[in-house]
Amino acid sequence: MSFESDGSQSSQAQTIPLSEFLSSEDDKNFVWDDTDRETSAAWLVALKGSGLSSDKHKIFHHCSKEYLKPPSPFVQQGPELGESGSTVVYRVTAPEGYAYRRPLALKVIVCKEATRPPGPDSEARSNALKEVGTLSKLRHPHIVAYVASFEDYCIQTREIKRRARGRAHAMSQINERVKKHILGIAMYPPAQCNLRAFMEEVFQNPKAAADWIIPQLHTYFGCLAQAVAYLHRKGVQIRHKDIKPENIVVDDFGLPVLTDFGLSKHFETDELSDGPTPKTLKYADPEGLMERSRNASSDIFSLGCVFLEIATVLLGKPPRFAEDELDRGRLRRTSSSSASPAPHYGLLSSDYFTYAESLHNLDAYLSTLTLLGRDLAASDRSREGSVAAVLAILPHIRQMMDEDMTRRPKAVQLYPWFRHLYDVYESPGPCPNCEEERRTGNAIPPPRSRSRSPTLNRSGTVGTPQVVRRNTSASMATTFAASQASQASQADGNSESGDSD
């Protein structure tokens, strides 16, 4: 692996805002070398059809060894950022001595098609590489940025002996098959946590919530609306297909970033990978549950569900409160009915909650939120502006979650509906990138010389007011991450004490 950079190692080892990462084209400084590179045509055909270059995607060839080595020089930092089925996400960087040391998120998928790893010409591999190619073209300050990717595999060789009729000696035949196959994607930025954990922190850490988490959450409506509008715009036209809090991460600067475009559905060992999981179905649109044709409005429905949970948190209740209230009576109905609930994708709907199946309770729930908001404003005068702003968006969220897909708004309509939430708190204030996108249609400034772009230095000072504002959030996000690590450490200690008893 080779790296090119005109920045110092100390600055390269630090995180920077995603908008700056994109405008300075920092990702172009990462280039794979040719060490242990696979060169056989069988493996390269699918790569050519994906739109990925050999500089950015490397297929490792480990000479038929039955183990896979992580690609040098990636070094894991801290615990795993996430794990699901056969997919693991790490925070990684290169050690001292490498010019490019930007911290990255490395997603590693252990690949499997049916009951065995896919070969070089498999449809699963081809689809996965095309998804990676699509991801590599996305450039938005609230959508995860592709930096590089790789594949690695090992071959199992078997000798099969056969004795042909009339021959005195057995004949040997060599059989080879792929024993293990992994796909890795390096992305920026590495996350502090996902939106689910971020919302739950409001109730686990009230001081941090009052200081910065609640003000920050107000800005997420506009930022995420612009991210989805970018995906749906002409010239991009991509559906995310799996918007949920677990697929929205919070970076070192407290900013929301949309990630995980369903890549692992093509190419992993998860036993439920052939169909949606309960966690995915929870935010799925009605047409998705009914296996009808879908379009971009499916993303609008799922985003509306996420917005409903954020609004619930801002009105003083944990995100789970929305599910509990909307789910009232469902178990009583299914248990008292003699008929079995309709199965969806091989699962029983009575076993889990979905927003799509609870829309008949949505209006009542919005009325409940209105009452809760008024009570919150009456008990805490400092929250009056927040409550008024959040109550004003409930009708828009209701429209996003309309059962009829034709009545849902287009993504381009969303930002003006939620933009006023930026003004509730003086800090963090409006997102300059989303405001720029509103004015010009382009959220990323034109590419500029890396030496002229503002960067964080060891003292934490920066060169522009925009980054200064984000830098304040960064320090708070770091404090939040340290708090989470401390809680995890205490939990491990309690677990060890329990084991010793």
C-alpha positions as CSV (number, residue, x, y, z in Angstrom):
1,M,0.0,0.0,0.0
2,S,1.4,3.4,-0.9
3,F,0.2,6.8,0.3
4,E,0.7,10.3,-1.0
5,S,0.2,13.3,1.1
6,D,1.5,16.8,1.5
7,G,0.3,17.1,5.1
8,S,2.3,16.3,8.2
9,Q,1.9,12.9,9.9
10,S,0.6,14.6,13.0
11,S,-2.2,16.4,11.1
12,Q,-2.9,13.3,9.0
13,A,-3.4,11.2,12.2
14,Q,-6.3,13.4,13.3
15,T,-9.9,13.4,12.2
16,I,-11.3,16.4,10.2
17,P,-14.8,17.3,9.3
18,L,-16.2,15.1,6.4
19,S,-16.9,18.2,4.3
20,E,-13.2,19.2,4.5
21,F,-12.1,15.6,3.8
22,L,-14.2,15.7,0.6
23,S,-13.3,19.2,-0.5
24,S,-9.6,18.6,-0.1
25,E,-10.0,15.2,-1.9
26,D,-8.2,13.6,1.0
27,D,-9.3,10.1,-0.2
28,K,-7.2,10.4,-3.3
29,N,-4.0,10.2,-1.2
30,F,-4.7,6.5,-0.6
31,V,-3.4,4.1,-3.2
32,W,-2.8,0.4,-3.0
33,D,0.6,-1.1,-3.9
34,D,1.1,-4.3,-5.8
35,T,2.4,-6.6,-3.1
36,D,0.5,-9.9,-3.0
37,R,-1.9,-8.6,-5.7
38,E,-4.1,-11.1,-7.6
39,T,-3.5,-10.8,-11.3
40,S,-5.5,-13.7,-12.8
41,A,-8.2,-12.7,-15.4
42,A,-10.9,-14.7,-13.6
43,W,-10.8,-12.4,-10.6
44,L,-10.4,-9.1,-12.5
45,V,-13.3,-9.4,-14.9
46,A,-16.0,-8.5,-12.3
47,L,-13.7,-5.6,-11.0
48,K,-13.7,-4.0,-14.5
49,G,-17.5,-4.1,-14.6
50,S,-17.9,-2.4,-11.2
51,G,-16.2,0.9,-12.0
52,L,-13.5,0.5,-9.4
53,S,-9.9,1.1,-10.3
54,S,-7.0,-1.1,-9.2
55,D,-5.6,1.9,-7.3
56,K,-8.6,1.8,-5.0
57,H,-9.6,-1.9,-5.0
58,K,-7.1,-4.6,-4.4
59,I,-7.6,-8.4,-4.6
60,F,-5.0,-10.1,-2.4
61,H,-3.5,-13.4,-3.5
62,H,-2.0,-15.4,-0.7
63,C,-0.6,-18.4,-2.6
64,S,-3.2,-20.9,-1.6
65,K,-2.6,-20.5,2.1
66,E,-5.5,-21.4,4.3
67,Y,-5.5,-18.2,6.3
68,L,-6.2,-14.6,5.6
69,K,-3.9,-11.8,6.8
70,P,-5.4,-8.3,7.4
71,P,-4.0,-5.9,4.8
72,S,-1.0,-4.0,6.0
73,P,-0.8,-1.3,7.4
74,F,-4.2,-1.2,8.9
75,V,-4.1,-1.3,12.7
76,Q,-7.2,-1.6,14.8
77,Q,-7.9,1.2,17.3
78,G,-10.0,0.4,20.3
79,P,-13.0,-1.9,20.4
80,E,-15.1,-2.8,17.4
81,L,-17.4,0.0,16.2
82,G,-20.1,-2.5,15.3
83,E,-20.9,-6.1,14.5
84,S,-23.8,-7.8,12.7
85,G,-23.8,-11.4,11.5
86,S,-20.6,-11.9,9.6
87,T,-19.9,-8.2,9.3
88,V,-17.5,-6.3,11.6
89,V,-16.5,-2.6,11.6
90,Y,-13.3,-1.4,13.1
91,R,-11.7,2.0,13.6
92,V,-8.2,1.7,12.0
93,T,-5.2,3.8,11.1
94,A,-1.7,3.2,9.9
95,P,1.2,3.2,12.4
96,E,3.9,5.9,12.5
97,G,6.1,6.0,9.5
98,Y,3.3,6.0,6.9
99,A,2.6,9.3,5.3
100,Y,-1.2,8.9,5.3
101,R,-2.5,8.2,8.8
102,R,-6.0,9.4,8.6
103,P,-8.3,7.3,11.0
104,L,-10.8,5.3,9.0
105,A,-13.7,2.9,9.5
106,L,-12.9,-0.6,8.0
107,K,-15.9,-2.7,7.3
108,V,-15.1,-6.4,6.8
109,I,-17.6,-8.9,5.4
110,V,-17.1,-12.6,5.5
111,C,-18.6,-13.6,2.2
112,K,-20.8,-16.6,1.6
113,E,-23.2,-17.5,-1.2
114,A,-25.7,-20.2,-0.3
115,T,-23.6,-22.7,1.6
116,R,-20.1,-21.9,0.4
117,P,-17.9,-18.9,-0.3
118,P,-18.5,-17.3,-3.7
119,G,-16.0,-17.7,-6.5
120,P,-14.5,-15.0,-8.8
121,D,-17.4,-15.2,-11.3
122,S,-20.3,-15.5,-8.8
123,E,-23.3,-13.2,-9.1
124,A,-23.1,-12.3,-5.4
125,R,-19.5,-11.0,-5.9
126,S,-20.4,-9.1,-9.0
127,N,-23.4,-7.4,-7.3
128,A,-21.3,-6.5,-4.2
129,L,-18.5,-4.9,-6.3
130,K,-21.1,-2.8,-8.2
131,E,-22.5,-1.6,-4.8
132,V,-19.0,-0.6,-3.8
133,G,-18.5,1.1,-7.1
134,T,-21.7,3.1,-6.5
135,L,-20.6,4.0,-3.0
136,S,-17.3,5.3,-4.3
137,K,-19.1,7.9,-6.4
138,L,-21.1,9.5,-3.6
139,R,-19.8,12.8,-2.2
140,H,-21.9,14.5,0.4
141,P,-21.0,15.9,3.9
142,H,-23.6,13.6,5.6
143,I,-22.9,10.4,3.6
144,V,-20.0,8.1,4.4
145,A,-17.1,8.5,2.0
146,Y,-15.4,5.6,0.3
147,V,-11.6,5.6,0.5
148,A,-10.5,2.1,-0.6
149,S,-11.6,-1.6,-0.7
150,F,-10.1,-5.0,-0.9
151,E,-10.8,-8.7,-1.3
152,D,-8.9,-11.6,0.1
153,Y,-9.5,-15.3,-0.2
154,C,-7.8,-18.7,0.3
155,I,-8.0,-21.8,-1.8
156,Q,-8.6,-25.3,-0.5
157,T,-6.8,-27.9,-2.6
158,R,-7.9,-31.5,-2.6
159,E,-6.4,-34.5,-4.3
160,I,-9.0,-37.0,-5.5
161,K,-7.7,-40.5,-6.5
162,R,-9.7,-42.6,-8.9
163,R,-8.9,-46.1,-10.3
164,A,-10.0,-46.4,-13.9
165,R,-11.3,-49.8,-15.1
166,G,-8.5,-51.9,-16.5
167,R,-5.7,-49.7,-15.0
168,A,-3.3,-51.0,-12.4
169,H,-2.7,-47.6,-10.8
170,A,-5.0,-44.9,-9.5
171,M,-5.1,-41.6,-11.2
172,S,-5.1,-38.4,-9.2
173,Q,-7.2,-35.3,-9.9
174,I,-6.5,-32.0,-8.2
175,N,-9.7,-30.1,-7.1
176,E,-9.6,-26.5,-5.9
177,R,-12.3,-24.3,-4.4
178,V,-12.5,-21.1,-2.5
179,K,-12.4,-21.9,1.2
180,K,-12.8,-18.4,2.6
181,H,-13.5,-15.0,1.0
182,I,-13.7,-11.5,2.6
183,L,-14.6,-8.1,1.3
184,G,-13.3,-5.0,3.1
185,I,-14.2,-1.4,2.7
186,A,-12.3,1.5,4.2
187,M,-14.5,4.6,4.7
188,Y,-14.4,8.0,6.3
189,P,-15.3,9.1,9.0
190,P,-14.9,6.5,11.7
191,A,-17.9,6.8,14.1
192,Q,-18.2,7.6,17.7
193,C,-21.5,5.7,17.9
194,N,-24.7,5.3,16.0
195,L,-27.9,7.4,16.3
196,R,-29.6,4.8,18.5
197,A,-26.9,5.0,21.1
198,F,-26.7,8.8,20.7
199,M,-30.4,9.2,21.5
200,E,-30.3,6.8,24.5
201,E,-27.4,8.9,25.9
202,V,-29.9,11.7,26.5
203,F,-31.4,9.7,29.3
204,Q,-28.2,8.0,30.6
205,N,-26.2,11.3,30.8
206,P,-28.5,14.2,31.4
207,K,-25.7,16.8,31.8
208,A,-24.2,16.0,28.4
209,A,-27.7,16.0,27.0
210,A,-28.4,19.5,28.2
211,D,-25.0,20.8,27.3
212,W,-24.8,19.6,23.7
213,I,-26.7,16.4,22.6
214,I,-30.2,17.9,22.6
215,P,-29.0,21.0,20.6
216,Q,-27.2,18.8,18.2
217,L,-30.2,16.5,17.6
218,H,-32.2,19.5,16.5
219,T,-29.8,19.8,13.5
220,Y,-30.1,16.2,12.4
221,F,-33.5,16.7,10.7
222,G,-32.1,19.2,8.1
223,C,-28.8,17.4,7.6
224,L,-30.4,13.9,7.0
225,A,-33.0,15.4,4.8
226,Q,-30.3,16.9,2.6
227,A,-28.4,13.6,2.5
228,V,-31.5,11.7,1.3
229,A,-32.3,14.5,-1.2
230,Y,-28.8,14.2,-2.6
231,L,-29.3,10.4,-3.1
232,H,-32.6,10.9,-4.9
233,R,-31.6,13.8,-7.1
234,K,-31.2,13.5,-10.9
235,G,-27.7,12.3,-11.7
236,V,-27.4,10.2,-8.6
237,Q,-30.8,8.5,-8.2
238,I,-29.9,5.9,-5.5
239,R,-32.3,4.5,-2.9
240,H,-30.7,3.7,0.4
241,K,-33.3,1.0,1.2
242,D,-32.4,0.5,4.8
243,I,-32.6,3.9,6.7
244,K,-32.7,3.3,10.4
245,P,-30.9,4.7,13.5
246,E,-28.3,1.9,13.4
247,N,-27.3,3.0,9.9
248,I,-26.8,6.7,10.9
249,V,-23.5,7.3,12.7
250,V,-22.3,10.2,14.7
251,D,-18.8,11.3,13.9
252,D,-16.1,12.9,16.1
253,F,-17.7,16.3,15.5
254,G,-21.2,15.3,16.5
255,L,-22.5,15.3,12.9
256,P,-24.8,12.7,11.5
257,V,-23.5,10.5,8.6
258,L,-25.7,8.1,6.6
259,T,-23.9,4.8,6.1
260,D,-24.5,1.1,5.2
261,F,-26.2,1.0,1.8
262,G,-27.2,-2.6,2.2
263,L,-24.0,-3.9,0.8
264,S,-23.8,-6.9,3.1
265,K,-27.2,-8.2,1.8
266,H,-25.4,-9.3,-1.4
267,F,-22.5,-10.9,0.2
268,E,-22.4,-12.3,3.8
269,T,-22.9,-15.4,5.9
270,D,-25.8,-14.1,8.0
271,E,-28.5,-16.7,8.1
272,L,-31.1,-14.1,7.5
273,S,-29.3,-12.4,4.7
274,D,-31.8,-13.8,2.1
275,G,-34.5,-11.5,3.5
276,P,-35.0,-8.5,5.7
277,T,-34.3,-8.9,9.4
278,P,-36.8,-7.8,12.1
279,K,-34.6,-4.7,12.8
280,T,-34.9,-3.8,9.1
281,L,-38.6,-4.5,8.9
282,K,-39.3,-2.2,11.9
283,Y,-38.6,0.9,9.6
284,A,-39.8,-0.7,6.3
285,D,-42.6,1.0,4.4
286,P,-46.0,-0.8,3.9
287,E,-45.3,-1.7,0.3
288,G,-42.0,-3.3,1.4
289,L,-43.8,-5.5,3.9
290,M,-46.4,-6.5,1.3
291,E,-43.6,-7.2,-1.2
292,R,-45.0,-4.7,-3.7
293,S,-43.0,-2.6,-6.1
294,R,-41.2,0.3,-4.3
295,N,-39.6,3.6,-5.3
296,A,-37.8,6.4,-3.6
297,S,-40.7,7.1,-1.4
298,S,-39.7,4.0,0.6
299,D,-36.7,5.9,1.9
300,I,-39.0,8.8,2.8
301,F,-41.2,6.5,5.0
302,S,-38.1,5.1,6.8
303,L,-36.6,8.5,7.4
304,G,-40.0,9.6,8.8
305,C,-39.8,6.8,11.3
306,V,-36.3,7.9,12.3
307,F,-37.5,11.6,12.6
308,L,-40.4,10.4,14.8
309,E,-38.0,8.8,17.2
310,I,-35.8,11.9,17.3
311,A,-38.9,14.1,18.0
312,T,-39.9,11.7,20.8
313,V,-36.5,12.2,22.4
314,L,-36.6,16.0,22.1
315,L,-40.1,15.9,23.8
316,G,-38.7,14.1,26.8
317,K,-39.2,10.4,26.1
318,P,-36.7,7.7,25.1
319,P,-36.9,6.4,21.5
320,R,-38.5,3.1,22.7
321,F,-41.5,5.1,23.9
322,A,-42.7,5.5,20.3
323,E,-42.7,1.8,19.7
324,D,-44.5,1.1,23.0
325,E,-47.2,3.6,22.4
326,L,-47.8,2.7,18.8
327,D,-47.8,-1.0,19.6
328,R,-50.6,-0.8,22.2
329,G,-53.3,-3.4,21.7
330,R,-51.5,-5.3,19.0
331,L,-50.6,-8.3,21.2
332,R,-54.1,-8.4,22.6
333,R,-55.5,-8.4,19.1
334,T,-53.3,-11.2,17.8
335,S,-53.7,-13.4,21.0
336,S,-57.5,-13.1,21.0
337,S,-57.8,-13.8,17.3
338,S,-58.3,-17.4,16.2
339,A,-56.6,-16.6,12.9
340,S,-52.8,-16.6,12.7
341,P,-51.1,-13.3,11.9
342,A,-49.9,-12.9,8.3
343,P,-46.3,-14.0,7.9
344,H,-43.8,-11.5,6.3
345,Y,-40.6,-12.9,4.8
346,G,-40.9,-16.1,6.8
347,L,-41.4,-14.3,10.2
348,L,-44.6,-13.8,12.2
349,S,-45.6,-10.1,12.5
350,S,-46.7,-10.8,16.1
351,D,-43.1,-11.5,17.0
352,Y,-41.8,-7.9,16.5
353,F,-42.9,-4.4,16.0
354,T,-43.1,-2.5,12.6
355,Y,-44.1,1.1,12.1
356,A,-46.0,0.1,8.9
357,E,-48.4,-2.2,10.8
358,S,-49.0,0.5,13.5
359,L,-50.0,3.4,11.3
360,H,-53.6,3.2,12.6
361,N,-52.3,4.4,16.0
362,L,-50.0,7.2,14.6
363,D,-52.5,10.1,14.8
364,A,-53.2,9.2,18.5
365,Y,-49.5,9.0,19.2
366,L,-48.9,12.4,17.6
367,S,-51.6,13.8,19.9
368,T,-49.8,12.2,22.9
369,L,-46.5,13.9,21.8
370,T,-48.3,17.2,21.6
371,L,-49.5,16.9,25.2
372,L,-46.1,15.8,26.4
373,G,-44.5,18.7,24.7
374,R,-46.8,21.2,26.4
375,D,-46.1,19.7,29.8
376,L,-42.4,19.8,29.1
377,A,-42.5,23.5,28.1
378,A,-44.6,24.3,31.2
379,S,-42.2,22.6,33.6
380,D,-39.0,23.9,31.9
381,R,-39.2,27.4,30.4
382,S,-35.8,27.0,28.7
383,R,-37.3,24.3,26.5
384,E,-40.2,26.4,25.2
385,G,-38.5,27.2,21.9
386,S,-37.5,23.6,21.3
387,V,-40.9,22.2,22.0
388,A,-42.6,24.7,19.7
389,A,-40.2,23.9,16.9
390,V,-40.6,20.1,17.3
391,L,-44.4,20.2,17.5
392,A,-44.4,22.2,14.3
393,I,-42.8,19.3,12.4
394,L,-45.1,16.6,13.6
395,P,-47.6,17.1,10.6
396,H,-44.6,16.8,8.2
397,I,-43.5,13.6,9.8
398,R,-47.0,12.3,9.5
399,Q,-47.0,13.0,5.8
400,M,-43.6,11.2,5.4
401,M,-45.2,8.1,7.0
402,D,-48.3,8.1,4.9
403,E,-49.5,4.6,4.1
404,D,-50.1,5.7,0.5
405,M,-46.7,6.1,-1.1
406,T,-48.1,8.6,-3.7
407,R,-49.0,11.0,-0.9
408,R,-45.5,11.1,0.7
409,P,-43.4,14.2,-0.1
410,K,-40.3,14.1,-2.4
411,A,-37.0,14.3,-0.7
412,V,-36.3,17.7,-2.2
413,Q,-39.3,19.1,-0.2
414,L,-38.0,18.1,3.2
415,Y,-35.2,20.6,4.0
416,P,-37.4,23.7,4.0
417,W,-39.8,22.0,6.4
418,F,-37.1,21.2,9.0
419,R,-34.7,24.1,8.4
420,H,-36.1,26.2,11.3
421,L,-34.8,23.7,13.8
422,Y,-31.3,24.9,13.2
423,D,-32.3,28.2,14.8
424,V,-33.6,26.8,18.1
425,Y,-30.1,27.0,19.7
426,E,-27.4,29.5,19.0
427,S,-24.9,26.6,19.0
428,P,-24.3,24.5,16.9
429,G,-26.5,26.6,14.6
430,P,-27.2,26.0,10.9
431,C,-25.1,23.5,9.0
432,P,-23.0,25.6,6.6
433,N,-22.8,22.7,4.1
434,C,-26.5,22.1,4.0
435,E,-27.2,25.8,3.7
436,E,-24.7,26.0,0.8
437,E,-26.4,23.1,-0.9
438,R,-29.8,24.9,-0.5
439,R,-28.4,28.0,-2.2
440,T,-26.2,26.4,-4.9
441,G,-27.1,22.8,-5.1
442,N,-23.6,21.8,-4.1
443,A,-22.8,20.9,-0.5
444,I,-19.1,20.4,-1.2
445,P,-16.8,23.4,-2.0
446,P,-14.6,23.0,-5.1
447,P,-11.4,21.0,-4.7
448,R,-8.6,23.0,-3.2
449,S,-5.0,22.6,-2.3
450,R,-4.6,20.6,0.9
451,S,-2.2,23.2,2.3
452,R,-4.8,25.9,2.1
453,S,-7.5,23.9,3.8
454,P,-8.1,24.4,7.5
455,T,-6.9,21.5,9.6
456,L,-7.0,20.7,13.3
457,N,-3.6,21.0,15.0
458,R,-2.4,19.7,18.3
459,S,-3.7,22.7,20.2
460,G,-7.2,22.2,18.7
461,T,-7.3,25.5,17.0
462,V,-8.4,25.9,13.4
463,G,-8.4,28.5,10.7
464,T,-12.1,29.2,10.0
465,P,-15.2,30.0,12.1
466,Q,-17.0,27.1,10.5
467,V,-14.5,24.5,11.8
468,V,-14.2,26.3,15.1
469,R,-17.9,25.7,15.7
470,R,-17.5,22.0,14.8
471,N,-14.4,21.8,16.9
472,T,-16.4,22.6,20.0
473,S,-18.7,19.7,19.1
474,A,-15.7,17.5,18.5
475,S,-14.4,18.0,22.1
476,M,-17.9,17.2,23.4
477,A,-18.1,14.1,21.2
478,T,-14.8,12.9,22.5
479,T,-16.0,13.3,26.0
480,F,-19.1,11.3,25.1
481,A,-16.9,8.5,23.6
482,A,-14.8,8.5,26.8
483,S,-17.9,8.2,28.9
484,Q,-19.1,5.2,26.8
485,A,-15.7,3.5,27.1
486,S,-15.8,4.0,30.9
487,Q,-19.2,2.5,31.1
488,A,-18.1,-0.5,29.0
489,S,-15.1,-0.9,31.2
490,Q,-17.2,-0.9,34.4
491,A,-19.6,-3.4,32.8
492,D,-16.6,-5.7,32.0
493,G,-15.4,-5.4,35.6
494,N,-18.8,-6.2,37.0
495,S,-19.0,-9.2,34.7
496,E,-15.6,-10.5,35.8
497,S,-16.5,-10.0,39.5
498,G,-19.7,-12.0,38.9
499,D,-17.8,-14.8,37.2
500,S,-15.4,-15.0,40.1
501,D,-18.2,-15.5,42.6
